[in-house]
Amino acid sequence: MKRIFAVFLLPVLLCAVFAGCAKTKTPSEDSAQSNGETTSSPSDSTSSGLQGDSDTMYIIIGEHTLPVKMADNSSASALLELLKQGDITVDAHDYGNFEKVGPLGTQLPVNNEQITTEPGDVILYQGNQITVYYDTNSWNFTRLGRIQGVSADELKAILGDGDVTMVLSLTDSNS
C-alpha cells in the first residue's frame, strides 16, 4: 500500500514543484490583462530598433522641422554625439525617385542589416551618407531613425523635386 501511495504521490508533488517555478505575472501585467490590454517588457520597447523619446534628432528642411525618433544602435548614438558639437548641413539629391541622399562629411560606425525601407526612414548608407526615404527600397543599410508624425505624401511634398538642403539638429526650430 505504501508503494502505491508513493507512486501516485511523487508525480503530484513534482507537478506542484514545477508549477511553482512557472513565470508569475507582475501586478501591472495581471491588471493590464484583466483590462484586455497587452503588456510589453522593457526590451520590447526597442524591438523596432528605435530608442525612447529622449533621443530625438530634428531634420530641418526650409520651414519644416521633422522629428526623428533615433534607432538604438552605435550609428545613431555616434550621430547624436556628433550633433552635440553643432548642427550638420547636408546637401541631398534625389536618387531613384524614392530617397534623398547626401554626404555627412564624416564616417560613422555601421550596423548594416537587410532592410525594406518605408517612407520616413532615415538611413546611414556606406557609413558616410544620410538618406531620407519617401518610398520603399530593400538593401543592406544601417537604420538611424524614423521621422515621426508625417505621412508619405506630406514627406514627398516637403522634400520636393531635385536637390534639397537638410539641417540635422538636436534642437527643434519650432520651439
N, CA and C atoms as an extended XYZ file, in Angstrom:
525
Properties=species:S:1:pos:R:3:atomname:S:1:resname:S:1:resid:I:1 pbc="F F F"
N         0.816       -1.188        0.000 N   MET     1
C         0.000        0.000        0.000 CA  MET     1
C         0.863        1.257        0.000 C   MET     1
N         1.950        1.246        0.800 N   LYS     2
C         2.836        2.401        0.849 CA  LYS     2
C         3.476        2.639       -0.500 C   LYS     2
N         3.820        1.561       -1.210 N   ARG     3
C         4.460        1.675       -2.524 CA  ARG     3
C         3.498        2.328       -3.531 C   ARG     3
N         2.246        1.940       -3.550 N   ILE     4
C         1.255        2.503       -4.465 CA  ILE     4
C         1.047        3.979       -4.129 C   ILE     4
N         0.955        4.294       -2.840 N   PHE     5
C         0.796        5.679       -2.403 CA  PHE     5
C         1.967        6.532       -2.874 C   PHE     5
N         3.194        6.034       -2.761 N   ALA     6
C         4.402        6.761       -3.180 CA  ALA     6
C         4.421        6.954       -4.685 C   ALA     6
N         3.994        5.957       -5.434 N   VAL     7
C         3.981        6.042       -6.901 CA  VAL     7
C         3.013        7.133       -7.365 C   VAL     7
N         1.897        7.276       -6.702 N   PHE     8
C         0.923        8.291       -7.082 CA  PHE     8
C         1.244        9.663       -6.492 C   PHE     8
N         1.808        9.708       -5.322 N   LEU     9
C         2.103       10.963       -4.654 CA  LEU     9
C         3.299       11.680       -5.272 C   LEU     9
N         4.309       10.935       -5.682 N   LEU    10
C         5.518       11.540       -6.251 CA  LEU    10
C         5.219       12.389       -7.488 C   LEU    10
N         4.466       11.901       -8.478 N   PRO    11
C         4.152       12.754       -9.645 CA  PRO    11
C         3.345       14.007       -9.270 C   PRO    11
N         2.450       13.880       -8.297 N   VAL    12
C         1.660       15.030       -7.868 CA  VAL    12
C         2.565       16.076       -7.233 C   VAL    12
N         3.498       15.662       -6.406 N   LEU    13
C         4.436       16.591       -5.778 CA  LEU    13
C         5.339       17.249       -6.818 C   LEU    13
N         5.807       16.481       -7.784 N   LEU    14
C         6.652       17.043       -8.845 CA  LEU    14
C         5.885       18.096       -9.652 C   LEU    14
N         4.652       17.827       -9.955 N   CYS    15
C         3.835       18.808      -10.686 CA  CYS    15
C         3.684       20.086       -9.879 C   CYS    15
N         3.483       19.950       -8.594 N   ALA    16
C         3.331       21.129       -7.739 CA  ALA    16
C         4.613       21.935       -7.694 C   ALA    16
N         5.758       21.246       -7.618 N   VAL    17
C         7.049       21.947       -7.585 CA  VAL    17
C         7.290       22.686       -8.899 C   VAL    17
N         7.090       22.014      -10.023 N   PHE    18
C         7.331       22.648      -11.321 CA  PHE    18
C         6.330       23.761      -11.608 C   PHE    18
N         5.124       23.630      -11.149 N   ALA    19
C         4.133       24.693      -11.338 CA  ALA    19
C         4.544       25.944      -10.577 C   ALA    19
N         5.177       25.767       -9.442 N   GLY    20
C         5.664       26.903       -8.662 CA  GLY    20
C         6.806       27.624       -9.338 C   GLY    20
N         7.510       26.952      -10.244 N   CYS    21
C         8.636       27.554      -10.964 CA  CYS    21
C         8.200       28.307      -12.203 C   CYS    21
N         6.932       28.212      -12.571 N   ALA    22
C         6.443       28.891      -13.778 CA  ALA    22
C         6.539       30.389      -13.601 C   ALA    22
N         6.586       31.136      -14.728 N   LYS    23
C         6.664       32.592      -14.699 CA  LYS    23
C         5.410       33.132      -14.034 C   LYS    23
N         5.616       34.009      -13.090 N   THR    24
C         4.479       34.657      -12.438 CA  THR    24
C         4.315       36.049      -13.007 C   THR    24
N         3.096       36.510      -13.044 N   LYS    25
C         2.804       37.842      -13.569 CA  LYS    25
C         3.056       38.881      -12.493 C   LYS    25
N         3.526       40.043      -12.932 N   THR    26
C         3.633       41.156      -12.008 CA  THR    26
C         2.242       41.738      -11.825 C   THR    26
N         1.996       42.481      -10.760 N   PRO    27
C         0.664       43.080      -10.572 CA  PRO    27
C         0.237       43.938      -11.754 C   PRO    27
N         1.174       44.666      -12.377 N   SER    28
C         0.790       45.516      -13.511 CA  SER    28
C         0.413       44.678      -14.721 C   SER    28
N         1.097       43.538      -14.931 N   GLU    29
C         0.734       42.659      -16.043 CA  GLU    29
C        -0.642       42.056      -15.794 C   GLU    29
N        -0.870       41.609      -14.557 N   ASP    30
C        -2.139       40.992      -14.212 CA  ASP    30
C        -3.280       41.976      -14.403 C   ASP    30
N        -3.094       43.234      -13.956 N   SER    31
C        -4.103       44.270      -14.083 CA  SER    31
C        -4.353       44.614      -15.542 C   SER    31
N        -3.280       44.737      -16.324 N   ALA    32
C        -3.422       45.082      -17.737 CA  ALA    32
C        -4.165       43.987      -18.486 C   ALA    32
N        -3.835       42.712      -18.172 N   GLN    33
C        -4.506       41.623      -18.873 CA  GLN    33
C        -5.977       41.551      -18.503 C   GLN    33
N        -6.326       41.863      -17.250 N   SER    34
C        -7.736       41.834      -16.876 CA  SER    34
C        -8.503       42.964      -17.544 C   SER    34
N        -7.804       44.030      -17.956 N   ASN    35
C        -8.437       45.132      -18.679 CA  ASN    35
C        -8.407       44.924      -20.183 C   ASN    35
N        -7.866       43.769      -20.646 N   GLY    36
C        -7.799       43.487      -22.067 CA  GLY    36
C        -6.626       44.143      -22.766 C   GLY    36
N        -5.683       44.701      -21.992 N   GLU    37
C        -4.525       45.356      -22.597 CA  GLU    37
C        -3.422       44.346      -22.794 C   GLU    37
N        -2.507       44.664      -23.713 N   THR    38
C        -1.317       43.854      -23.861 CA  THR    38
C        -0.191       44.528      -23.120 C   THR    38
N         0.755       43.726      -22.661 N   THR    39
C         1.882       44.275      -21.931 CA  THR    39
C         3.153       44.026      -22.706 C   THR    39
N         4.182       44.795      -22.388 N   SER    40
C         5.475       44.577      -23.012 CA  SER    40
C         6.540       44.743      -21.961 C   SER    40
N         7.605       44.016      -22.155 N   SER    41
C         8.722       44.144      -21.234 CA  SER    41
C         9.590       45.298      -21.698 C   SER    41
N        10.526       45.770      -20.864 N   PRO    42
C        11.377       46.876      -21.270 CA  PRO    42
C        12.128       46.583      -22.562 C   PRO    42
N        12.491       45.325      -22.804 N   SER    43
C        13.216       45.024      -24.034 CA  SER    43
C        12.314       45.136      -25.257 C   SER    43
N        10.979       45.000      -25.070 N   ASP    44
C        10.068       45.143      -26.193 CA  ASP    44
C        10.035       46.568      -26.719 C   ASP    44
N        10.349       47.557      -25.898 N   SER    45
C        10.265       48.946      -26.330 CA  SER    45
C        11.296       49.268      -27.396 C   SER    45
N        12.309       48.432      -27.523 N   THR    46
C        13.305       48.663      -28.560 CA  THR    46
C        13.245       47.595      -29.645 C   THR    46
N        12.160       46.795      -29.663 N   SER    47
C        12.091       45.734      -30.654 CA  SER    47
C        12.052       46.302      -32.069 C   SER    47
N        11.579       47.508      -32.241 N   SER    48
C        11.602       48.139      -33.552 CA  SER    48
C        12.970       48.743      -33.843 C   SER    48
N        13.860       48.668      -32.885 N   GLY    49
C        15.178       49.250      -33.053 CA  GLY    49
C        15.229       50.728      -32.752 C   GLY    49
N        14.145       51.277      -32.282 N   LEU    50
C        14.098       52.706      -32.022 CA  LEU    50
C        14.223       52.969      -30.540 C   LEU    50
N        14.929       54.058      -30.199 N   GLN    51
C        15.138       54.427      -28.814 CA  GLN    51
C        13.914       55.163      -28.283 C   GLN    51
N        13.945       55.420      -26.994 N   GLY    52
C        12.873       56.158      -26.342 CA  GLY    52
C        12.835       57.612      -26.777 C   GLY    52
N        11.868       58.363      -26.246 N   ASP    53
C        11.616       59.739      -26.653 CA  ASP    53
C        12.770       60.691      -26.365 C   ASP    53
N        13.662       60.372      -25.434 N   SER    54
C        14.714       61.311      -25.065 CA  SER    54
C        15.780       61.465      -26.143 C   SER    54
N        15.843       60.558      -27.083 N   ASP    55
C        16.847       60.633      -28.137 CA  ASP    55
C        16.181       60.961      -29.467 C   ASP    55
N        15.991       62.257      -29.669 N   THR    56
C        15.340       62.739      -30.879 CA  THR    56
C        16.276       63.675      -31.615 C   THR    56
N        16.331       63.508      -32.908 N   MET    57
C        17.047       64.415      -33.795 CA  MET    57
C        15.980       65.122      -34.631 C   MET    57
N        16.317       66.285      -35.130 N   TYR    58
C        15.395       67.012      -35.997 CA  TYR    58
C        16.054       67.228      -37.347 C   TYR    58
N        15.266       67.039      -38.398 N   ILE    59
C        15.704       67.377      -39.748 CA  ILE    59
C        14.917       68.605      -40.162 C   ILE    59
N        15.645       69.672      -40.444 N   ILE    60
C        15.014       70.935      -40.820 CA  ILE    60
C        15.185       71.122      -42.310 C   ILE    60
N        14.056       71.264      -43.004 N   ILE    61
C        14.041       71.479      -44.446 CA  ILE    61
C        13.154       72.693      -44.688 C   ILE    61
N        13.775       73.806      -45.047 N   GLY    62
C        13.005       75.043      -45.214 CA  GLY    62
C        12.337       75.405      -43.914 C   GLY    62
N        11.001       75.607      -43.947 N   GLU    63
C        10.269       75.959      -42.728 CA  GLU    63
C         9.736       74.732      -41.991 C   GLU    63
N        10.077       73.547      -42.466 N   HIS    64
C         9.589       72.303      -41.858 CA  HIS    64
C        10.642       71.709      -40.925 C   HIS    64
N        10.201       71.324      -39.730 N   THR    65
C        11.058       70.630      -38.781 CA  THR    65
C        10.469       69.246      -38.558 C   THR    65
N        11.244       68.222      -38.906 N   LEU    66
C        10.778       66.843      -38.837 CA  LEU    66
C        11.458       66.129      -37.671 C   LEU    66
N        10.701       65.705      -36.647 N   PRO    67
C        11.313       64.967      -35.541 CA  PRO    67
C        11.645       63.541      -35.969 C   PRO    67
N        12.823       63.084      -35.570 N   VAL    68
C        13.280       61.738      -35.907 CA  VAL    68
C        13.512       60.970      -34.613 C   VAL    68
N        12.763       59.910      -34.425 N   LYS    69
C        12.992       59.010      -33.289 CA  LYS    69
C        14.174       58.131      -33.671 C   LYS    69
N        15.258       58.227      -32.902 N   MET    70
C        16.507       57.579      -33.271 CA  MET    70
C        16.496       56.084      -32.968 C   MET    70
N        17.232       55.335      -33.794 N   ALA    71
C        17.388       53.896      -33.607 CA  ALA    71
C        18.288       53.632      -32.407 C   ALA    71
N        18.225       52.434      -31.915 N   ASP    72
C        19.035       52.023      -30.770 CA  ASP    72
C        20.236       51.228      -31.282 C   ASP    72
N        21.228       51.953      -31.819 N   ASN    73
C        22.454       51.302      -32.277 CA  ASN    73
C        23.612       52.295      -32.179 C   ASN    73
N        24.824       51.807      -32.383 N   SER    74
C        26.005       52.657      -32.224 CA  SER    74
C        26.085       53.738      -33.297 C   SER    74
N        25.486       53.505      -34.436 N   SER    75
C        25.491       54.508      -35.507 CA  SER    75
C        24.664       55.720      -35.111 C   SER    75
N        23.459       55.484      -34.618 N   ALA    76
C        22.591       56.580      -34.181 CA  ALA    76
C        23.217       57.304      -32.993 C   ALA    76
N        23.794       56.552      -32.072 N   SER    77
C        24.457       57.174      -30.917 CA  SER    77
C        25.616       58.055      -31.354 C   SER    77
N        26.394       57.591      -32.331 N   ALA    78
C        27.524       58.378      -32.831 CA  ALA    78
C        27.037       59.652      -33.500 C   ALA    78
N        25.931       59.575      -34.248 N   LEU    79
C        25.386       60.769      -34.890 CA  LEU    79
C        24.889       61.759      -33.829 C   LEU    79
N        24.214       61.270      -32.808 N   LEU    80
C        23.745       62.150      -31.739 CA  LEU    80
C        24.927       62.825      -31.033 C   LEU    80
N        25.996       62.087      -30.799 N   GLU    81
C        27.196       62.674      -30.175 CA  GLU    81
C        27.801       63.749      -31.075 C   GLU    81
N        27.838       63.481      -32.365 N   LEU    82
C        28.365       64.447      -33.335 CA  LEU    82
C        27.514       65.719      -33.338 C   LEU    82
N        26.210       65.569      -33.233 N   LEU    83
C        25.309       66.726      -33.239 CA  LEU    83
C        25.427       67.570      -31.971 C   LEU    83
N        25.960       67.012      -30.903 N   LYS    84
C        26.195       67.799      -29.685 CA  LYS    84
C        27.238       68.886      -29.940 C   LYS    84
N        28.065       68.701      -30.985 N   GLN    85
C        29.068       69.698      -31.358 CA  GLN    85
C        28.474       70.796      -32.243 C   GLN    85
N        27.291       70.553      -32.787 N   GLY    86
C        26.630       71.546      -33.636 CA  GLY    86
C        25.843       70.890      -34.750 C   GLY    86
N        25.007       71.690      -35.381 N   ASP    87
C        24.179       71.207      -36.488 CA  ASP    87
C        25.037       70.765      -37.664 C   ASP    87
N        24.482       69.855      -38.470 N   ILE    88
C        25.152       69.375      -39.683 CA  ILE    88
C        24.249       69.708      -40.866 C   ILE    88
N        24.798       70.387      -41.860 N   THR    89
C        24.047       70.702      -43.072 CA  THR    89
C        24.407       69.686      -44.140 C   THR    89
N        23.383       69.097      -44.741 N   VAL    90
C        23.565       68.072      -45.768 CA  VAL    90
C        22.867       68.541      -47.037 C   VAL    90
N        23.630       68.640      -48.123 N   ASP    91
C        23.052       68.921      -49.435 CA  ASP    91
C        22.727       67.581      -50.076 C   ASP    91
N        21.429       67.293      -50.153 N   ALA    92
C        20.974       65.985      -50.617 CA  ALA    92
C        20.360       66.083      -52.004 C   ALA    92
N        20.547       65.011      -52.754 N   HIS    93
C        19.938       64.952      -54.084 CA  HIS    93
C        19.016       63.739      -54.161 C   HIS    93
N        18.111       63.794      -55.113 N   ASP    94
C        17.156       62.718      -55.300 CA  ASP    94
C        17.851       61.531      -55.960 C   ASP    94
N        17.496       60.357      -55.525 N   TYR    95
C        18.036       59.151      -56.137 CA  TYR    95
C        16.902       58.154      -56.326 C   TYR    95
N        16.674       57.763      -57.548 N   GLY    96
C        15.732       56.704      -57.865 CA  GLY    96
C        14.273       57.001      -57.590 C   GLY    96
N        13.917       58.248      -57.382 N   ASN    97
C        12.535       58.623      -57.069 CA  ASN    97
C        11.990       57.916      -55.833 C   ASN    97
N        12.874       57.653      -54.847 N   PHE    98
C        12.405       57.084      -53.592 CA  PHE    98
C        13.196       57.567      -52.379 C   PHE    98
N        14.245       58.370      -52.598 N   GLU    99
C        15.064       58.823      -51.477 CA  GLU    99
C        15.801       60.110      -51.813 C   GLU    99
N        16.181       60.818      -50.741 N   LYS   100
C        17.105       61.952      -50.828 CA  LYS   100
C        18.355       61.515      -50.093 C   LYS   100
N        19.520       61.691      -50.708 N   VAL   101
C        20.766       61.224      -50.111 CA  VAL   101
C        21.832       62.307      -50.223 C   VAL   101
N        22.647       62.429      -49.165 N   GLY   102
C        23.723       63.408      -49.182 CA  GLY   102
C        24.824       63.040      -48.201 C   GLY   102
N        26.025       63.585      -48.413 N   PRO   103
C        27.179       63.248      -47.570 CA  PRO   103
C        27.101       63.901      -46.189 C   PRO   103
N        27.492       63.134      -45.176 N   LEU   104
C        27.552       63.651      -43.806 CA  LEU   104
C        28.845       64.420      -43.552 C   LEU   104
N        29.871       64.132      -44.327 N   GLY   105
C        31.157       64.778      -44.109 CA  GLY   105
C        32.022       64.058      -43.092 C   GLY   105
N        31.572       62.910      -42.624 N   THR   106
C        32.329       62.104      -41.673 CA  THR   106
C        31.866       60.662      -41.774 C   THR   106
N        32.657       59.780      -41.226 N   GLN   107
C        32.339       58.348      -41.215 CA  GLN   107
C        31.743       57.972      -39.861 C   GLN   107
N        30.639       57.252      -39.861 N   LEU   108
C        30.016       56.740      -38.646 CA  LEU   108
C        30.124       55.222      -38.634 C   LEU   108
N        30.056       54.607      -37.465 N   PRO   109
C        30.047       53.138      -37.426 CA  PRO   109
C        28.800       52.616      -38.135 C   PRO   109
N        28.936       51.469      -38.783 N   VAL   110
C        27.797       50.886      -39.495 CA  VAL   110
C        27.252       49.684      -38.725 C   VAL   110
N        25.970       49.475      -38.859 N   ASN   111
C        25.259       48.330      -38.287 CA  ASN   111
C        24.316       47.787      -39.354 C   ASN   111
N        24.891       47.432      -40.496 N   ASN   112
C        24.081       47.043      -41.642 CA  ASN   112
C        23.263       45.789      -41.374 C   ASN   112
N        22.046       45.825      -41.887 N   GLU   113
C        21.156       44.673      -41.884 CA  GLU   113
C        20.239       44.804      -43.098 C   GLU   113
N        19.680       43.689      -43.530 N   GLN   114
C        18.742       43.722      -44.649 CA  GLN   114
C        17.486       44.452      -44.188 C   GLN   114
N        17.168       45.546      -44.876 N   ILE   115
C        16.031       46.387      -44.507 CA  ILE   115
C        15.191       46.668      -45.748 C   ILE   115
N        13.888       46.655      -45.583 N   THR   116
C        12.990       47.222      -46.568 CA  THR   116
C        12.509       48.532      -45.971 C   THR   116
N        12.940       49.622      -46.574 N   THR   117
C        12.621       50.935      -46.022 CA  THR   117
C        11.155       51.269      -46.229 C   THR   117
N        10.705       52.216      -45.427 N   GLU   118
C         9.371       52.787      -45.537 CA  GLU   118
C         9.530       54.297      -45.590 C   GLU   118
N         8.518       54.997      -46.102 N   PRO   119
C         8.601       56.463      -46.080 CA  PRO   119
C         8.850       56.965      -44.658 C   PRO   119
N         9.839       57.843      -44.518 N   GLY   120
C        10.189       58.396      -43.218 CA  GLY   120
C        11.416       57.761      -42.592 C   GLY   120
N        11.888       56.653      -43.156 N   ASP   121
C        13.101       56.041      -42.617 CA  ASP   121
C        14.306       56.919      -42.897 C   ASP   121
N        15.161       57.058      -41.885 N   VAL   122
C        16.418       57.786      -42.012 CA  VAL   122
C        17.515       56.739      -41.892 C   VAL   122
N        18.321       56.634      -42.947 N   ILE   123
C        19.267       55.532      -43.097 CA  ILE   123
C        20.684       56.066      -43.286 C   ILE   123
N        21.649       55.342      -42.722 N   LEU   124
C        23.062       55.597      -42.978 CA  LEU   124
C        23.484       54.681      -44.110 C   LEU   124
N        24.025       55.270      -45.166 N   TYR   125
C        24.451       54.494      -46.322 CA  TYR   125
C        25.972       54.603      -46.453 C   TYR   125
N        26.626       53.473      -46.546 N   GLN   126
C        28.080       53.369      -46.689 CA  GLN   126
C        28.843       54.078      -45.569 C   GLN   126
N        28.193       54.292      -44.445 N   GLY   127
C        28.850       54.856      -43.278 CA  GLY   127
C        29.057       56.353      -43.299 C   GLY   127
N        28.818       56.994      -44.465 N   ASN   128
C        29.111       58.426      -44.541 CA  ASN   128
C        28.057       59.253      -45.269 C   ASN   128
N        26.925       58.642      -45.578 N   GLN   129
C        25.855       59.373      -46.256 CA  GLN   129
C        24.545       59.149      -45.503 C   GLN   129
N        23.767       60.211      -45.422 N   ILE   130
C        22.459       60.098      -44.781 CA  ILE   130
C        21.398       60.103      -45.868 C   ILE   130
N        20.406       59.256      -45.672 N   THR   131
C        19.352       59.085      -46.662 CA  THR   131
C        17.998       59.181      -45.979 C   THR   131
N        17.104       59.964      -46.563 N   VAL   132
C        15.730       60.056      -46.083 CA  VAL   132
C        14.846       59.440      -47.170 C   VAL   132
N        14.119       58.423      -46.791 N   TYR   133
C        13.267       57.709      -47.746 CA  TYR   133
C        11.858       58.280      -47.747 C   TYR   133
N        11.318       58.458      -48.962 N   TYR   134
C         9.915       58.822      -49.099 CA  TYR   134
C         9.151       57.741      -49.843 C   TYR   134
N         9.827       56.609      -50.097 N   ASP   135
C         9.209       55.428      -50.693 CA  ASP   135
C         9.977       54.213      -50.175 C   ASP   135
N         9.746       53.053      -50.744 N   THR   136
C        10.367       51.830      -50.243 CA  THR   136
C        11.574       51.410      -51.078 C   THR   136
N        12.456       50.664      -50.440 N   ASN   137
C        13.646       50.105      -51.078 CA  ASN   137
C        14.179       49.016      -50.155 C   ASN   137
N        14.766       47.987      -50.719 N   SER   138
C        15.370       46.914      -49.917 CA  SER   138
C        16.860       46.842      -50.200 C   SER   138
N        17.642       46.781      -49.110 N   TRP   139
C        19.093       46.714      -49.249 CA  TRP   139
C        19.689       46.506      -47.864 C   TRP   139
N        20.996       46.330      -47.802 N   ASN   140
C        21.703       46.269      -46.521 CA  ASN   140
C        22.044       47.684      -46.088 C   ASN   140
N        21.356       48.161      -45.063 N   PHE   141
C        21.513       49.521      -44.581 CA  PHE   141
C        21.689       49.520      -43.069 C   PHE   141
N        22.012       50.687      -42.556 N   THR   142
C        22.008       50.942      -41.124 CA  THR   142
C        20.901       51.937      -40.834 C   THR   142
N        19.959       51.518      -40.024 N   ARG   143
C        18.855       52.403      -39.653 CA  ARG   143
C        19.346       53.409      -38.614 C   ARG   143
N        19.116       54.688      -38.880 N   LEU   144
C        19.425       55.744      -37.916 CA  LEU   144
C        18.194       56.161      -37.134 C   LEU   144
N        17.024       56.113      -37.774 N   GLY   145
C        15.796       56.511      -37.101 CA  GLY   145
C        14.631       56.569      -38.053 C   GLY   145
N        13.541       57.132      -37.563 N   ARG   146
C        12.324       57.250      -38.377 CA  ARG   146
C        11.658       58.579      -38.073 C   ARG   146
N        11.296       59.300      -39.122 N   ILE   147
C        10.581       60.570      -38.990 CA  ILE   147
C         9.195       60.285      -38.429 C   ILE   147
N         8.782       61.113      -37.472 N   GLN   148
C         7.510       60.924      -36.777 CA  GLN   148
C         6.480       61.966      -37.224 C   GLN   148
N         5.223       61.527      -37.316 N   GLY   149
C         4.110       62.457      -37.488 CA  GLY   149
C         3.936       63.072      -38.860 C   GLY   149
N         4.514       62.447      -39.898 N   VAL   150
C         4.378       62.983      -41.255 CA  VAL   150
C         4.006       61.825      -42.177 C   VAL   150
N         2.984       62.025      -42.994 N   SER   151
C         2.571       60.985      -43.942 CA  SER   151
C         3.555       60.920      -45.113 C   SER   151
N         3.470       59.857      -45.880 N   ALA   152
C         4.341       59.689      -47.052 CA  ALA   152
C         4.134       60.829      -48.049 C   ALA   152
N         2.890       61.211      -48.271 N   ASP   153
C         2.604       62.304      -49.216 CA  ASP   153
C         3.143       63.639      -48.699 C   ASP   153
N         2.964       63.894      -47.404 N   GLU   154
C         3.490       65.123      -46.820 CA  GLU   154
C         5.014       65.161      -46.915 C   GLU   154
N         5.644       64.022      -46.647 N   LEU   155
C         7.100       63.958      -46.704 CA  LEU   155
C         7.606       64.204      -48.122 C   LEU   155
N         6.955       63.615      -49.103 N   LYS   156
C         7.348       63.822      -50.503 CA  LYS   156
C         7.206       65.300      -50.870 C   LYS   156
N         6.137       65.947      -50.412 N   ALA   157
C         5.940       67.371      -50.704 CA  ALA   157
C         7.013       68.227      -50.026 C   ALA   157
N         7.379       67.882      -48.789 N   ILE   158
C         8.412       68.637      -48.076 CA  ILE   158
C         9.768       68.482      -48.753 C   ILE   158
N        10.084       67.264      -49.162 N   LEU   159
C        11.373       67.005      -49.808 CA  LEU   159
C        11.439       67.587      -51.209 C   LEU   159
N        10.290       67.685      -51.863 N   GLY   160
C        10.222       68.300      -53.183 CA  GLY   160
C        10.963       67.527      -54.260 C   GLY   160
N        11.056       68.146      -55.423 N   ASP   161
C        11.780       67.558      -56.551 CA  ASP   161
C        13.206       68.099      -56.554 C   ASP   161
N        14.127       67.304      -57.015 N   GLY   162
C        15.509       67.764      -57.145 CA  GLY   162
C        16.247       67.815      -55.818 C   GLY   162
N        17.239       68.710      -55.757 N   ASP   163
C        18.108       68.808      -54.584 CA  ASP   163
C        17.398       69.512      -53.428 C   ASP   163
N        17.856       69.201      -52.203 N   VAL   164
C        17.289       69.800      -51.003 CA  VAL   164
C        18.408       69.949      -49.969 C   VAL   164
N        18.333       71.009      -49.187 N   THR   165
C        19.275       71.192      -48.086 CA  THR   165
C        18.574       70.789      -46.802 C   THR   165
N        19.202       69.858      -46.079 N   MET   166
C        18.666       69.380      -44.807 CA  MET   166
C        19.633       69.789      -43.702 C   MET   166
N        19.103       70.290      -42.612 N   VAL   167
C        19.920       70.591      -41.442 CA  VAL   167
C        19.562       69.577      -40.372 C   VAL   167
N        20.553       68.814      -39.911 N   LEU   168
C        20.375       67.854      -38.831 CA  LEU   168
C        20.691       68.562      -37.523 C   LEU   168
N        19.807       68.472      -36.550 N   SER   169
C        19.960       69.240      -35.326 CA  SER   169
C        19.399       68.484      -34.132 C   SER   169
N        19.852       68.858      -32.958 N   LEU   170
C        19.266       68.361      -31.719 CA  LEU   170
C        18.212       69.314      -31.177 C   LEU   170
N        18.047       70.460      -31.871 N   THR   171
C        17.124       71.499      -31.428 CA  THR   171
C        15.936       71.595      -32.373 C   THR   171
N        14.757       71.600      -31.793 N   ASP   172
C        13.532       71.796      -32.553 CA  ASP   172
C        13.417       73.283      -32.887 C   ASP   172
N        13.501       73.635      -34.165 N   SER   173
C        13.459       75.052      -34.557 CA  SER   173
C        12.097       75.680      -34.322 C   SER   173
N        11.061       74.855      -34.034 N   ASN   174
C         9.721       75.375      -33.768 CA  ASN   174
C         9.520       75.775      -32.323 C   ASN   174
N        10.474       75.427      -31.451 N   SER   175
C        10.267       75.752      -30.029 CA  SER   175
C        11.042       76.955      -29.595 C   SER   175
